[in-house]
């Protein structure tokens, strides 16, 4: 990951991935130790609720 990979880029990547998935939601997202992804995934989970959490 580069230093430019921030929360905005993580959000854009996850939104694009979500929009292009055709066969259902992934059960696991591997992001390494990048904290910006954890922050964005947490926000998405709070918005979606426990039934649709990623």
N, CA, C and O atoms as a Tinker XYZ file with bonds, in Angstrom:
   216  protein
     1  N      0.836000   -1.183000    0.000000    73     2
     2  CA     0.000000    0.000000    0.000000    64     1     3
     3  C      0.879000    1.244000    0.000000    63     2     4     5
     4  O      1.926000    1.283000    0.647000    81     3
     5  N      0.453000    2.220000   -0.707000    73     3     6
     6  CA     1.184000    3.476000   -0.728000    64     5     7
     7  C      0.628000    4.409000    0.339000    63     6     8     9
     8  O     -0.437000    4.164000    0.906000    81     7
     9  N      1.351000    5.459000    0.596000    73     7    10
    10  CA     0.908000    6.437000    1.586000    64     9    11
    11  C     -0.378000    7.132000    1.133000    63    10    12    13
    12  O     -1.121000    7.664000    1.958000    81    11
    13  N     -0.640000    7.127000   -0.174000    73    11    14
    14  CA    -1.834000    7.787000   -0.689000    64    13    15
    15  C     -3.113000    6.988000   -0.446000    63    14    16    17
    16  O     -4.216000    7.509000   -0.614000    81    15
    17  N     -2.966000    5.739000   -0.056000    73    15    18
    18  CA    -4.149000    4.897000    0.167000    64    17    19
    19  C     -4.782000    5.298000    1.490000    63    18    20    21
    20  O     -4.408000    4.787000    2.546000    81    19
    21  N     -5.725000    6.196000    1.431000    73    19    22
    22  CA    -6.362000    6.703000    2.643000    64    21    23
    23  C     -7.803000    6.223000    2.720000    63    22    24    25
    24  O     -8.217000    5.372000    1.933000    81    23
    25  N     -8.550000    6.747000    3.638000    73    23    26
    26  CA    -9.930000    6.320000    3.825000    64    25    27
    27  C    -10.789000    6.613000    2.599000    63    26    28    29
    28  O    -11.675000    5.827000    2.264000    81    27
    29  N    -10.538000    7.719000    1.936000    73    27    30
    30  CA   -11.316000    8.055000    0.745000    64    29    31
    31  C    -11.082000    7.022000   -0.351000    63    30    32    33
    32  O    -12.034000    6.578000   -0.994000    81    31
    33  N     -9.841000    6.639000   -0.568000    73    31    34
    34  CA    -9.518000    5.631000   -1.578000    64    33    35
    35  C    -10.073000    4.266000   -1.179000    63    34    36    37
    36  O    -10.557000    3.521000   -2.031000    81    35
    37  N    -10.006000    3.936000    0.100000    73    35    38
    38  CA   -10.541000    2.654000    0.579000    64    37    39
    39  C    -12.048000    2.604000    0.361000    63    38    40    41
    40  O    -12.578000    1.580000   -0.070000    81    39
    41  N    -12.736000    3.695000    0.653000    73    39    42
    42  CA   -14.180000    3.747000    0.458000    64    41    43
    43  C    -14.525000    3.589000   -1.017000    63    42    44    45
    44  O    -15.440000    2.843000   -1.364000    81    43
    45  N    -13.805000    4.281000   -1.880000    73    43    46
    46  CA   -14.061000    4.175000   -3.314000    64    45    47
    47  C    -13.829000    2.748000   -3.816000    63    46    48    49
    48  O    -14.618000    2.232000   -4.608000    81    47
    49  N    -12.765000    2.119000   -3.363000    73    47    50
    50  CA   -12.465000    0.747000   -3.764000    64    49    51
    51  C    -13.561000   -0.215000   -3.303000    63    50    52    53
    52  O    -14.023000   -1.047000   -4.084000    81    51
    53  N    -13.981000   -0.106000   -2.038000    73    51    54
    54  CA   -14.994000   -1.011000   -1.513000    64    53    55
    55  C    -16.349000   -0.780000   -2.169000    63    54    56    57
    56  O    -17.096000   -1.734000   -2.387000    81    55
    57  N    -16.677000    0.463000   -2.485000    73    55    58
    58  CA   -17.932000    0.732000   -3.178000    64    57    59
    59  C    -17.914000    0.129000   -4.579000    63    58    60    61
    60  O    -18.900000   -0.462000   -5.017000    81    59
    61  N    -16.806000    0.277000   -5.273000    73    59    62
    62  CA   -16.687000   -0.292000   -6.612000    64    61    63
    63  C    -16.768000   -1.821000   -6.543000    63    62    64    65
    64  O    -17.433000   -2.444000   -7.372000    81    63
    65  N    -16.109000   -2.414000   -5.580000    73    63    66
    66  CA   -16.157000   -3.863000   -5.422000    64    65    67
    67  C    -17.582000   -4.319000   -5.121000    63    66    68    69
    68  O    -18.039000   -5.324000   -5.664000    81    67
    69  N    -18.279000   -3.589000   -4.263000    73    67    70
    70  CA   -19.659000   -3.929000   -3.904000    64    69    71
    71  C    -20.576000   -3.844000   -5.120000    63    70    72    73
    72  O    -21.449000   -4.694000   -5.296000    81    71
    73  N    -20.387000   -2.831000   -5.956000    73    71    74
    74  CA   -21.243000   -2.628000   -7.121000    64    73    75
    75  C    -20.989000   -3.654000   -8.223000    63    74    76    77
    76  O    -21.883000   -3.928000   -9.023000    81    75
    77  N    -19.791000   -4.222000   -8.279000    73    75    78
    78  CA   -19.462000   -5.144000   -9.353000    64    77    79
    79  C    -19.646000   -6.609000   -8.988000    63    78    80    81
    80  O    -19.538000   -7.473000   -9.859000    81    79
    81  N    -19.921000   -6.911000   -7.728000    73    79    82
    82  CA   -20.143000   -8.294000   -7.303000    64    81    83
    83  C    -21.476000   -8.761000   -7.861000    63    82    84    85
    84  O    -22.500000   -8.107000   -7.660000    81    83
    85  N    -21.468000   -9.888000   -8.559000    73    83    86
    86  CA   -22.685000  -10.389000   -9.197000    64    85    87
    87  C    -23.291000  -11.599000   -8.489000    63    86    88    89
    88  O    -24.488000  -11.850000   -8.632000    81    87
    89  N    -22.509000  -12.344000   -7.743000    73    87    90
    90  CA   -22.973000  -13.610000   -7.198000    64    89    91
    91  C    -23.209000  -13.580000   -5.693000    63    90    92    93
    92  O    -23.264000  -14.641000   -5.072000    81    91
    93  N    -23.347000  -12.437000   -5.103000    73    91    94
    94  CA   -23.575000  -12.343000   -3.671000    64    93    95
    95  C    -22.461000  -11.589000   -2.980000    63    94    96    97
    96  O    -21.503000  -11.151000   -3.616000    81    95
    97  N    -22.591000  -11.442000   -1.702000    73    95    98
    98  CA   -21.626000  -10.691000   -0.911000    64    97    99
    99  C    -20.465000  -11.586000   -0.489000    63    98   100   101
   100  O    -20.663000  -12.768000   -0.207000    81    99
   101  N    -19.265000  -11.035000   -0.443000    73    99   102
   102  CA   -18.129000  -11.813000    0.035000    64   101   103
   103  C    -18.241000  -12.072000    1.535000    63   102   104   105
   104  O    -18.771000  -11.246000    2.278000    81   103
   105  N    -17.747000  -13.206000    1.965000    73   103   106
   106  CA   -17.768000  -13.497000    3.396000    64   105   107
   107  C    -16.523000  -12.968000    4.093000    63   106   108   109
   108  O    -16.513000  -12.809000    5.313000    81   107
   109  N    -15.472000  -12.696000    3.325000    73   107   110
   110  CA   -14.217000  -12.206000    3.883000    64   109   111
   111  C    -13.614000  -11.168000    2.945000    63   110   112   113
   112  O    -13.646000  -11.320000    1.724000    81   111
   113  N    -13.066000  -10.116000    3.535000    73   111   114
   114  CA   -12.320000   -9.118000    2.780000    64   113   115
   115  C    -10.931000   -9.050000    3.390000    63   114   116   117
   116  O    -10.784000   -8.724000    4.568000    81   115
   117  N     -9.915000   -9.354000    2.600000    73   115   118
   118  CA    -8.531000   -9.329000    3.082000    64   117   119
   119  C     -7.932000   -7.973000    2.731000    63   118   120   121
   120  O     -7.834000   -7.610000    1.559000    81   119
   121  N     -7.532000   -7.226000    3.765000    73   119   122
   122  CA    -6.996000   -5.879000    3.549000    64   121   123
   123  C     -5.591000   -5.704000    4.106000    63   122   124   125
   124  O     -5.030000   -4.612000    4.015000    81   123
   125  N     -5.025000   -6.726000    4.665000    73   123   126
   126  CA    -3.735000   -6.567000    5.309000    64   125   127
   127  C     -3.906000   -5.805000    6.606000    63   126   128   129
   128  O     -4.904000   -5.983000    7.304000    81   127
   129  N     -2.967000   -4.980000    6.928000    73   127   130
   130  CA    -3.015000   -4.237000    8.189000    64   129   131
   131  C     -3.302000   -2.756000    7.979000    63   130   132   133
   132  O     -3.000000   -1.928000    8.838000    81   131
   133  N     -3.884000   -2.431000    6.838000    73   131   134
   134  CA    -4.172000   -1.044000    6.538000    64   133   135
   135  C     -5.360000   -0.567000    7.362000    63   134   136   137
   136  O     -6.464000   -1.093000    7.226000    81   135
   137  N     -5.139000    0.415000    8.204000    73   135   138
   138  CA    -6.165000    0.889000    9.123000    64   137   139
   139  C     -7.301000    1.623000    8.422000    63   138   140   141
   140  O     -8.425000    1.642000    8.924000    81   139
   141  N     -7.026000    2.224000    7.273000    73   139   142
   142  CA    -8.086000    2.963000    6.590000    64   141   143
   143  C     -9.203000    2.026000    6.145000    63   142   144   145
   144  O    -10.369000    2.419000    6.168000    81   143
   145  N     -8.880000    0.803000    5.743000    73   143   146
   146  CA    -9.925000   -0.145000    5.361000    64   145   147
   147  C    -10.770000   -0.534000    6.565000    63   146   148   149
   148  O    -11.994000   -0.604000    6.456000    81   147
   149  N    -10.156000   -0.783000    7.691000    73   147   150
   150  CA   -10.907000   -1.156000    8.887000    64   149   151
   151  C    -11.879000   -0.048000    9.270000    63   150   152   153
   152  O    -13.010000   -0.327000    9.667000    81   151
   153  N    -11.455000    1.188000    9.156000    73   151   154
   154  CA   -12.305000    2.326000    9.488000    64   153   155
   155  C    -13.503000    2.397000    8.548000    63   154   156   157
   156  O    -14.633000    2.595000    8.996000    81   155
   157  N    -13.267000    2.240000    7.261000    73   155   158
   158  CA   -14.340000    2.312000    6.274000    64   157   159
   159  C    -15.283000    1.118000    6.410000    63   158   160   161
   160  O    -16.499000    1.289000    6.324000    81   159
   161  N    -14.754000   -0.079000    6.620000    73   159   162
   162  CA   -15.589000   -1.261000    6.796000    64   161   163
   163  C    -16.467000   -1.099000    8.030000    63   162   164   165
   164  O    -17.633000   -1.493000    8.014000    81   163
   165  N    -15.926000   -0.530000    9.089000    73   163   166
   166  CA   -16.721000   -0.266000   10.289000    64   165   167
   167  C    -17.880000    0.679000   10.003000    63   166   168   169
   168  O    -18.991000    0.457000   10.483000    81   167
   169  N    -17.634000    1.729000    9.229000    73   167   170
   170  CA   -18.695000    2.669000    8.872000    64   169   171
   171  C    -19.760000    1.986000    8.020000    63   170   172   173
   172  O    -20.954000    2.210000    8.218000    81   171
   173  N    -19.334000    1.158000    7.081000    73   171   174
   174  CA   -20.287000    0.434000    6.237000    64   173   175
   175  C    -21.131000   -0.499000    7.088000    63   174   176   177
   176  O    -22.347000   -0.568000    6.908000    81   175
   177  N    -20.506000   -1.217000    8.014000    73   175   178
   178  CA   -21.235000   -2.142000    8.878000    64   177   179
   179  C    -22.256000   -1.421000    9.743000    63   178   180   181
   180  O    -23.364000   -1.921000    9.940000    81   179
   181  N    -21.898000   -0.258000   10.260000    73   179   182
   182  CA   -22.854000    0.504000   11.066000    64   181   183
   183  C    -24.043000    0.955000   10.221000    63   182   184   185
   184  O    -25.179000    0.973000   10.694000    81   183
   185  N    -23.773000    1.318000    8.964000    73   183   186
   186  CA   -24.842000    1.768000    8.082000    64   185   187
   187  C    -25.751000    0.614000    7.662000    63   186   188   189
   188  O    -26.969000    0.778000    7.590000    81   187
   189  N    -25.161000   -0.561000    7.382000    73   187   190
   190  CA   -25.941000   -1.698000    6.898000    64   189   191
   191  C    -26.665000   -2.445000    8.007000    63   190   192   193
   192  O    -27.707000   -3.054000    7.763000    81   191
   193  N    -26.137000   -2.408000    9.207000    73   191   194
   194  CA   -26.732000   -3.164000   10.308000    64   193   195
   195  C    -26.134000   -4.566000   10.402000    63   194   196   197
   196  O    -25.369000   -4.984000    9.533000    81   195
   197  N    -26.483000   -5.267000   11.438000    73   195   198
   198  CA   -25.841000   -6.562000   11.713000    64   197   199
   199  C    -26.231000   -7.649000   10.719000    63   198   200   201
   200  O    -25.481000   -8.611000   10.551000    81   199
   201  N    -27.376000   -7.530000   10.057000    73   199   202
   202  CA   -27.793000   -8.558000    9.110000    64   201   203
   203  C    -26.977000   -8.551000    7.830000    63   202   204   205
   204  O    -26.852000   -9.585000    7.173000    81   203
   205  N    -26.421000   -7.404000    7.464000    73   203   206
   206  CA   -25.684000   -7.285000    6.205000    64   205   207
   207  C    -24.226000   -6.893000    6.415000    63   206   208   209
   208  O    -23.574000   -6.462000    5.464000    81   207
   209  N    -23.705000   -7.026000    7.605000    73   207   210
   210  CA   -22.349000   -6.584000    7.918000    64   209   211
   211  C    -21.325000   -7.337000    7.099000    63   210   212   213
   212  O    -21.508000   -8.513000    6.783000    81   211
   213  N    -20.245000   -6.652000    6.758000    73   211   214
   214  CA   -19.152000   -7.287000    6.031000    64   213   215
   215  C    -17.977000   -7.467000    6.952000    63   214   216
   216  O    -16.942000   -7.988000    6.537000    81   215
